[in-house]
């Protein structure tokens, strides 16, 4: 079902406050506004944001994968994922690699950046093959370690992002070593080989060129992502309503 754009927004007519998630404030100089804003609720016309935010496009009632690309993912993420998947497709890679490239950074798009490979793999696990989820999970660790034999070098961008003396933590080193010896190593490594950042403006890519590949490799629940009672439905709902107070 499509969303009804004429439906009233919840809490209509009230001032709605959006409290940043704690994970985005810890370790920064940004003050936590929680106590101040909780006091402001006393005026009777101020509430904490719940449900559809009028500042965001309203999602369909039964959202599908590309609805998140269109309505929730940031432009850099969308450009990056579409370019990575298109590059893999043009190389003639199999559909397992292409769909893994299309999905590998979806956690970055509208959920969380830290440990994004692990989060993304968990989000997609009920809907893709075990190999696809595995490749997405381990691309994060493999990204930090060169493999000249297959043409993968440590990304220059990482030196800019983290500094030239950055050393990945033990769990990343452990998981990269584990992945190097795994039967699906090259599936995940091919994700890293196509994990090229596209911060500059590139020609737009129609996401529907992947419709058939998605149809064969991503099991979309009839209830919509976020509403199928899967173990990860809450992750998709969080992207649908990212500003909910609770």
Secondary structure, DSSP 8 states (H G I E B T S, - for coil): ----TTS--TTTTSEEE----GGGTTTSS----HHHHHHHGGGSSEEE--S--TTS----TT--HHHHHHHTS-HHHHHHHHHHHHHHHHTT--HHHHHHHHHTTHHHHHT--TTHHHHHHHHHGGGS-HHHHHHHHHHHHHTTS-BGGGTB---HHHHHHH-TT----HHHHHHHHHHHTSTTHHHHHHHHHT-----S------GGGGHHHHHHH----TT-TTSS--TTHHHHHHHHTTT---
